[in-house]
């Protein structure tokens, strides 16, 4: 799919500092004269935001793994059509907090292996991959402290045991091996400024 803009995603567990680094990257790129938009998943378009309320509700309905997966992809399809692609075709940089990589990681929590379906939906329905993905990594205890202090957090994080949370962190890390051309790990246990500087340097490599 040919477009003039660039699609950059941020991944990692809640509490890793994604929202902060997304905003810092937008500010740094704006300062350099780039036209950026920031969006998120689930959400990012009016229809997707309605589905978000269902998907991140801490008192969520007990969806089956398959039903939940299809809801995520329905939200993603609307998001791509209504928000992401129009911006990319307009030559803008789209910075997104979560995308399909989060689905790849979190679906593995269930007993049902949906990985083949995820890749089928991604390739045939979504038909859009990021140009660059930053995977933010953090100590699991810090993540849980930050997540539990929020009014709106990801129930999938706050409900995980420490051992399972470590596995999710490792699964995110494994994405750098599966997609080495676009995925880069960033430690957010250093200063925000240091992490932001590394992210900006990586980003400029695909823009220059």
Beta strands, then each sheet from edge to edge (+ up, - down):
strand 1: 6-11
strand 2: 36-40
strand 3: 93-97
strand 4: 132-137
strand 5: 183-187
sheet 1: 2+ 3+ 1+ 4+ 5+
end
